[in-house]
Amino acid sequence: MLIISNMNPRFFVGSLPIEGDLILAPMRGYSDLPYRSICRTMGSAMSYAPFIGATEILTKDHEACLALGYLPEERPVVFQIYDDNEERLLAAARQIQRYNPDVIDINMGCSIRGISGRGAGAGLLRDVDKVGKIIKRLTSRLNVPISAKIRLGWTLQSKNYRDIARMIEDQGGAFIAVHARTRDQGYQGDADWDAIAEIKATVRFPVIGNGDVKCVEDIDQISTYTGCDAIMIGRAAIGNPWIFERRNRKDVPLEEVASILHLHLDRMIDFYGLNWGMLRFRKHLAAYLKPMKLPKCTRDALLTCSNRSHLNALLQNIGLKTPEGITAS
Ligand SMILES: Cc1cc2nc3c(=O)[nH]c(=O)nc-3n(C[C@H](O)[C@H](O)[C@H](O)COP(=O)(O)O)c2cc1C
């Protein structure tokens, strides 16, 4: 198939071009269809759905089903799953393959005790051979490219990222994303960009660098420093989808904030329904409002409001007027 594009792909997943070097990180509770689709329009090059447990998929858990919803324009779409068991991962991957993702990613980075402690997520990093078996099994049984999102190892003393990355590549993985911390670091300490550079120099498949990209200036720094093929941005993208346009939030005029904020809220309500959508939007709203340094009482009123028209009025009072064409639900 001839692919016509006006952008130079950063890398390919099989024959699929990845156009753009910035990618919204999978973040459970945040990177759902409403937010992903906005970030994708603003320049995020792929849409990673948040992690879902293999068991959640196999039992058709409601949250899991929601996490698998995506818009056609979000493609390339990555579904991410976790488990410690090869058979369950394969069974779950087979199920979600029916929804036609472009990639299925195995989570090897989740540090949550209940997940990593039982050998899933970052727990897999303790056993390089097991990582190899999982990747081999999935790549040989499925028709969709398999990738992995890793950390640097289980502890600072047992970093094994080079072996893990090589193993994933050797067993047929399409690419990796690297959150440059170990499991025991959680989110503490600085991300180790040297390790991303080492991985990039060790493997030939694409490497997505992740960790501590907080502003536009960091994008160029991590890119130059590590040579990674693309950059994944998590926390700094919450309340700031403009980072995918390479704009820091302080440079975004209030009218633009208003326009995206209301669009985001609309999409949340369309996707989750009025009550649940408004409720789930609150943590995004908190992030949009944070740089505005509002008095506590104003902030509290905004973050507890459950009526759309009332919320619109409160937002208007702080300069975030509903744009033309958007009506209160
Ligand atoms: C609230 C939250 C939820 C997350 N959920 C996921 C997830 O579902 N899958 C995953 O691989 N990583 C998850 N992560 C980790 C991020 O993808 C990313 O690796 C991490 O935040 C470091 O990047 P950052 O410094 O740009 O935030 C999550 C992180 C946060 C803060």
The ligand as a Tripos MOL2 file, in Angstrom:
@<TRIPOS>MOLECULE
LIG
   31    33     1     0     0
SMALL
NO_CHARGES

@<TRIPOS>ATOM
      1 C1         -1.9570    8.6780   37.0990 C.3       1 LIG1
      2 C2         -0.9930    7.8220   36.3310 C.ar      1 LIG1
      3 C3         -1.4670    6.6720   35.7020 C.ar      1 LIG1
      4 C4         -0.5700    5.8560   34.9890 C.ar      1 LIG1
      5 N1         -1.0660    4.7690   34.3240 N.ar      1 LIG1
      6 C5         -0.2240    4.0480   33.5210 C.ar      1 LIG1
      7 C6         -0.7260    3.0080   32.6820 C.ar      1 LIG1
      8 O1         -1.9410    2.7410   32.6180 O.2       1 LIG1
      9 N2          0.1870    2.3130   31.9440 N.ar      1 LIG1
     10 C7          1.5290    2.5990   31.9530 C.ar      1 LIG1
     11 O2          2.3070    1.9530   31.2480 O.2       1 LIG1
     12 N3          2.0150    3.5960   32.7080 N.ar      1 LIG1
     13 C8          1.1710    4.3340   33.4600 C.ar      1 LIG1
     14 N4          1.6580    5.4110   34.1560 N.ar      1 LIG1
     15 C9          3.0800    5.7900   33.9840 C.3       1 LIG1
     16 C10         3.2200    6.8180   32.8360 C.3       1 LIG1
     17 O3          2.8460    6.2510   31.6030 O.3       1 LIG1
     18 C11         4.6750    7.3390   32.7240 C.3       1 LIG1
     19 O4          5.5160    6.2570   32.4590 O.3       1 LIG1
     20 C12         5.1540    8.0430   34.0060 C.3       1 LIG1
     21 O5          4.1700    8.9460   34.4690 O.3       1 LIG1
     22 C13         6.4650    8.7890   33.7780 C.3       1 LIG1
     23 O6          6.3300    9.7730   32.7800 O.3       1 LIG1
     24 P1          6.1830   11.3580   33.1370 P.3       1 LIG1
     25 O7          7.3760   11.7470   33.9510 O.co2     1 LIG1
     26 O8          6.1180   12.0300   31.7950 O.co2     1 LIG1
     27 O9          4.9050   11.4920   33.9340 O.co2     1 LIG1
     28 C14         0.7950    6.2050   34.9010 C.ar      1 LIG1
     29 C15         1.2480    7.3550   35.5470 C.ar      1 LIG1
     30 C16         0.3850    8.1710   36.2430 C.ar      1 LIG1
     31 C17         0.9160    9.4260   36.9040 C.3       1 LIG1
@<TRIPOS>BOND
     1     1     2 1
     2     2     3 ar
     3     2    30 ar
     4     3     4 ar
     5     4     5 ar
     6     4    28 ar
     7     5     6 ar
     8     6     7 ar
     9     6    13 1
    10     7     8 2
    11     7     9 ar
    12     9    10 ar
    13    10    11 2
    14    10    12 ar
    15    12    13 ar
    16    13    14 ar
    17    14    15 1
    18    14    28 ar
    19    15    16 1
    20    16    17 1
    21    16    18 1
    22    18    19 1
    23    18    20 1
    24    20    21 1
    25    20    22 1
    26    22    23 1
    27    23    24 1
    28    24    25 2
    29    24    26 1
    30    24    27 1
    31    28    29 ar
    32    29    30 ar
    33    30    31 1
@<TRIPOS>SUBSTRUCTURE
     1 LIG1         1 GROUP 0 **** ****
